[in-house]
Amino acid sequence: MKITVPATSANIGPGFDSVGIAVSKYLTITIAEESPEWLVEHQLGEDVPSDARNLLIATALEVAPELQPHRIIMTSDIPLARGLGSSSSVIVAGIELANQLAQLQLSAKEKLAIATRIEGHPDNVAPAIYGNLVVAASLDDQVSALVTPVAEVAFHAFIPNYELKTSDSRKVLPQELPYKEAVTASAIANLAVAGMIAGDWELAGQAIARDRFHEKYRQPLVKEFEPVRQTAKEMGAYATYLSGAGPTIMTIISKDQVSAFKKAVEALQLDGSCHILSVDTKGIRVE
């Protein structure tokens, strides 16, 4: 059995902790034979455990504590701690691992509720489950989500060659906003979401660039952001934003311009790599 989960790009400017999109990088879990103890075979580095301490297994056991151990083969092209939902993809895969092995028959809504409880917010786990663009909120232990397809745009990711942990990225955020500033920030977020759902990326892009919740505090942590954004602006891209907590820099641009934009960013010779991504429309799948 094989479980595949897409990477995700969350926040998308002012959609802080609530808006995310599934993109074409993937975590794959292959469930092999039963084993006396859990064994996770991977090439993700020494910092990622290969036993029951692995986040995949820890999540699965939180959902179904009596699972029979198996040998698991884990492969992923989602870079760790880069703002592309690497931990969220593992959490979603762990829930599905428990769902399959324990035959729980969980619905997508039930998986989302469990994943949000474990992750703390739904912006990454929701698109990993559903695919497409997802607007989600968790309130009073109830998680609601709206899934919508994405209009014909391309996503370009510049992935720096360094990690930026979410905990470190959150440290630079203010503890509170003045009421008037919060109202303005909320209005901008509403406009961004409305534009994305309507497929009006000109409108959405203008709102994304005006985020007041987190971007202006986090952008100084990613020195490559400004040259990438300036190049995107010169080439008529719709928007450039920090993916998740960063440091990945995502640019939304028309499909006929994305290849030229990739070449232009590569010519900047920044310390990182460029990737043209498409929207994943399926979310988690089991084969």
C-alpha positions as CSV (number, residue, x, y, z in Angstrom):
1,M,0.0,0.0,0.0
2,K,1.2,3.5,-0.8
3,I,0.1,6.8,0.7
4,T,1.0,10.1,-1.2
5,V,0.5,13.5,0.3
6,P,1.3,16.8,-1.5
7,A,3.3,19.7,-0.2
8,T,1.4,22.9,0.7
9,S,2.0,26.6,0.6
10,A,0.1,28.4,3.4
11,N,-0.8,31.9,4.5
12,I,-0.6,33.3,0.9
13,G,-0.1,36.8,2.3
14,P,-2.9,37.9,4.6
15,G,-4.5,34.4,4.8
16,F,-2.6,33.9,8.0
17,D,-3.1,30.4,9.5
18,S,-6.2,29.9,7.4
19,V,-5.4,29.8,3.6
20,G,-3.3,27.2,1.9
21,I,-2.8,25.5,-1.5
22,A,-1.6,22.1,-2.4
23,V,1.4,22.1,-4.7
24,S,3.3,19.5,-6.8
25,K,6.0,18.2,-4.4
26,Y,5.2,15.0,-2.5
27,L,5.7,12.8,0.5
28,T,5.2,9.1,-0.2
29,I,4.8,6.4,2.4
30,T,5.0,2.7,1.3
31,I,3.6,0.2,3.9
32,A,5.7,-2.9,3.8
33,E,5.5,-6.1,5.9
34,E,4.6,-6.4,9.5
35,S,7.5,-6.1,11.9
36,P,8.3,-6.7,15.6
37,E,8.9,-2.9,15.9
38,W,8.3,0.1,13.8
39,L,11.0,0.8,11.2
40,V,10.9,3.9,9.0
41,E,13.4,3.7,6.2
42,H,14.2,7.1,4.7
43,Q,17.0,9.3,3.4
44,L,16.0,12.5,5.2
45,G,19.0,12.8,7.5
46,E,20.0,11.7,11.0
47,D,17.8,14.2,12.7
48,V,14.7,12.3,11.5
49,P,14.0,9.2,13.6
50,S,13.7,5.8,12.1
51,D,11.6,4.2,14.8
52,A,8.3,4.9,16.7
53,R,9.6,8.4,17.5
54,N,9.2,9.4,13.9
55,L,6.4,12.0,13.5
56,L,4.6,9.6,11.1
57,I,4.4,6.8,13.6
58,A,3.8,9.0,16.6
59,T,0.8,10.5,14.8
60,A,-0.6,7.1,13.7
61,L,-0.3,5.8,17.3
62,E,-2.1,8.9,18.6
63,V,-5.0,8.0,16.3
64,A,-4.9,4.2,16.9
65,P,-2.6,3.2,19.8
66,E,-2.8,-0.6,19.2
67,L,-1.5,-0.6,15.6
68,Q,0.6,-3.6,14.6
69,P,4.1,-2.3,13.8
70,H,5.2,-2.4,10.1
71,R,8.3,-1.6,8.1
72,I,7.7,1.7,6.3
73,I,9.5,3.3,3.4
74,M,9.4,7.1,3.4
75,T,10.5,9.2,0.4
76,S,9.9,12.9,0.0
77,D,11.0,15.8,-2.2
78,I,9.4,18.3,0.2
79,P,12.3,20.1,1.9
80,L,12.4,20.3,5.7
81,A,11.7,23.6,7.5
82,R,11.3,25.6,4.3
83,G,7.7,26.7,4.5
84,L,6.2,24.0,2.3
85,G,4.3,21.9,4.9
86,S,6.9,19.1,5.4
87,S,5.7,18.3,8.9
88,S,2.0,18.8,8.0
89,S,2.4,16.2,5.2
90,V,3.8,13.7,7.6
91,I,1.0,14.3,10.1
92,V,-1.6,13.8,7.4
93,A,0.2,10.7,6.2
94,G,0.3,9.4,9.8
95,I,-3.5,9.8,10.2
96,E,-4.0,8.0,6.9
97,L,-1.6,5.2,8.0
98,A,-3.7,4.6,11.1
99,N,-6.9,4.9,9.0
100,Q,-5.8,2.2,6.7
101,L,-4.2,-0.2,9.1
102,A,-6.9,0.0,11.7
103,Q,-9.7,0.3,9.1
104,L,-11.2,3.3,10.8
105,Q,-13.0,4.6,7.6
106,L,-12.4,8.2,8.6
107,S,-14.0,10.9,6.5
108,A,-12.0,13.8,5.1
109,K,-13.6,16.1,7.7
110,E,-12.7,13.8,10.5
111,K,-9.1,13.6,9.2
112,L,-9.0,17.4,9.1
113,A,-10.2,17.7,12.7
114,I,-7.5,15.3,13.9
115,A,-4.8,17.0,11.9
116,T,-5.8,20.5,13.0
117,R,-5.7,19.3,16.7
118,I,-2.2,17.9,16.2
119,E,-0.8,20.7,14.1
120,G,-2.6,23.6,15.8
121,H,-4.0,25.3,12.7
122,P,-5.6,24.0,9.5
123,D,-3.8,26.1,6.8
124,N,-1.3,23.4,5.8
125,V,-3.1,20.2,6.7
126,A,-6.4,21.1,4.9
127,P,-4.9,21.4,1.4
128,A,-2.8,18.3,2.0
129,I,-6.0,16.4,2.6
130,Y,-8.3,18.0,0.0
131,G,-5.9,19.4,-2.7
132,N,-6.6,22.7,-4.4
133,L,-7.0,26.0,-2.6
134,V,-8.5,25.7,0.9
135,V,-9.8,28.4,3.2
136,A,-10.2,26.9,6.7
137,A,-10.8,28.0,10.3
138,S,-10.8,26.3,13.7
139,L,-13.1,27.7,16.3
140,D,-14.3,26.0,19.6
141,D,-12.9,22.7,18.4
142,Q,-14.9,22.8,15.2
143,V,-13.0,23.0,11.9
144,S,-14.7,24.3,8.8
145,A,-13.1,24.3,5.3
146,L,-14.0,25.6,1.8
147,V,-12.2,23.9,-1.1
148,T,-12.0,25.7,-4.4
149,P,-10.1,25.1,-7.7
150,V,-7.5,27.5,-8.8
151,A,-7.6,29.5,-12.0
152,E,-4.9,29.1,-14.7
153,V,-1.8,30.4,-12.9
154,A,1.6,29.1,-12.2
155,F,3.5,29.0,-8.9
156,H,7.3,29.5,-8.8
157,A,9.1,28.6,-5.6
158,F,12.5,29.9,-4.7
159,I,13.8,27.7,-2.0
160,P,16.8,29.1,0.0
161,N,19.5,26.7,1.0
162,Y,18.8,27.2,4.8
163,E,16.1,26.3,7.2
164,L,13.8,28.7,9.0
165,K,11.8,27.0,11.8
166,T,8.3,28.1,12.3
167,S,9.0,28.7,16.0
168,D,11.8,31.1,15.1
169,S,9.7,32.8,12.5
170,R,6.8,33.3,14.9
171,K,9.1,35.0,17.4
172,V,9.3,38.2,15.3
173,L,5.5,38.6,15.2
174,P,3.7,41.1,17.4
175,Q,1.6,39.8,20.3
176,E,-1.3,42.0,19.4
177,L,-2.5,44.6,16.9
178,P,-4.3,47.8,17.5
179,Y,-8.0,47.5,16.8
180,K,-8.0,49.8,13.8
181,E,-5.0,48.0,12.3
182,A,-6.6,44.7,12.9
183,V,-9.8,45.8,11.0
184,T,-7.7,47.0,8.1
185,A,-5.7,43.8,8.0
186,S,-8.9,41.7,8.1
187,A,-10.4,43.7,5.2
188,I,-7.2,43.1,3.1
189,A,-7.4,39.4,3.9
190,N,-11.1,39.2,2.9
191,L,-10.3,40.9,-0.4
192,A,-7.4,38.5,-1.0
193,V,-9.5,35.5,-0.4
194,A,-12.4,36.8,-2.5
195,G,-10.0,37.5,-5.4
196,M,-8.5,34.0,-5.2
197,I,-11.8,32.3,-5.1
198,A,-13.1,34.4,-8.0
199,G,-9.9,33.7,-10.0
200,D,-9.2,37.4,-10.1
201,W,-5.4,37.2,-9.5
202,E,-4.8,40.9,-10.3
203,L,-7.1,41.8,-7.4
204,A,-5.9,39.0,-5.2
205,G,-2.2,39.9,-5.9
206,Q,-2.7,43.5,-4.8
207,A,-4.2,42.4,-1.5
208,I,-1.6,39.7,-0.9
209,A,1.2,42.4,-1.3
210,R,-0.6,44.5,1.4
211,D,-0.7,41.9,4.2
212,R,-0.4,43.4,7.7
213,F,-0.5,40.2,9.8
214,H,3.0,38.7,9.3
215,E,4.8,39.4,6.0
216,K,6.4,42.7,7.0
217,Y,7.8,41.2,10.2
218,R,9.1,38.1,8.6
219,Q,10.5,39.4,5.3
220,P,13.7,40.7,6.9
221,L,14.5,37.1,8.0
222,V,14.8,36.1,4.3
223,K,17.3,38.3,2.5
224,E,16.5,36.9,-0.9
225,F,12.9,38.1,-0.7
226,E,13.3,41.6,-2.0
227,P,15.4,40.8,-5.1
228,V,12.9,38.0,-6.0
229,R,9.9,40.3,-5.5
230,Q,11.5,43.1,-7.5
231,T,12.1,40.7,-10.4
232,A,8.6,39.5,-10.2
233,K,7.2,43.0,-10.2
234,E,9.3,43.9,-13.3
235,M,7.9,40.8,-15.1
236,G,4.3,41.5,-14.2
237,A,3.7,38.7,-11.7
238,Y,0.5,38.7,-9.7
239,A,2.1,38.4,-6.3
240,T,5.2,37.3,-4.3
241,Y,4.8,36.1,-0.7
242,L,6.6,34.0,1.9
243,S,5.3,30.4,1.8
244,G,4.2,29.4,5.3
245,A,6.7,30.7,7.8
246,G,9.4,31.0,5.1
247,P,12.0,30.9,3.9
248,T,10.6,29.7,0.6
249,I,9.5,32.6,-1.6
250,M,6.5,31.9,-3.7
251,T,5.5,33.9,-6.8
252,I,2.1,33.6,-8.5
253,I,2.5,34.4,-12.2
254,S,0.9,33.5,-15.5
255,K,1.8,30.2,-17.0
256,D,3.2,31.7,-20.2
257,Q,5.7,33.8,-18.1
258,V,6.8,31.3,-15.5
259,S,9.7,29.8,-17.5
260,A,11.2,33.2,-18.3
261,F,10.7,34.2,-14.6
262,K,12.6,31.1,-13.4
263,K,15.5,32.0,-15.7
264,A,15.5,35.6,-14.4
265,V,15.6,34.5,-10.8
266,E,18.3,32.0,-11.5
267,A,20.3,34.8,-13.1
268,L,20.3,36.6,-9.7
269,Q,22.6,33.8,-8.4
270,L,21.0,33.7,-5.0
271,D,21.7,30.9,-2.6
272,G,18.9,28.5,-3.3
273,S,17.0,26.7,-6.0
274,C,14.1,27.5,-8.4
275,H,11.1,25.3,-8.9
276,I,8.0,25.6,-11.2
277,L,5.1,24.1,-9.3
278,S,1.5,23.2,-10.3
279,V,-1.5,23.0,-8.1
280,D,-2.2,19.5,-6.8
281,T,-5.9,18.9,-7.3
282,K,-6.2,15.5,-5.5
283,G,-4.8,15.9,-2.0
284,I,-3.9,12.7,-0.2
285,R,-4.4,9.5,-2.1
286,V,-4.0,5.8,-1.3
287,E,-2.9,3.1,-3.8
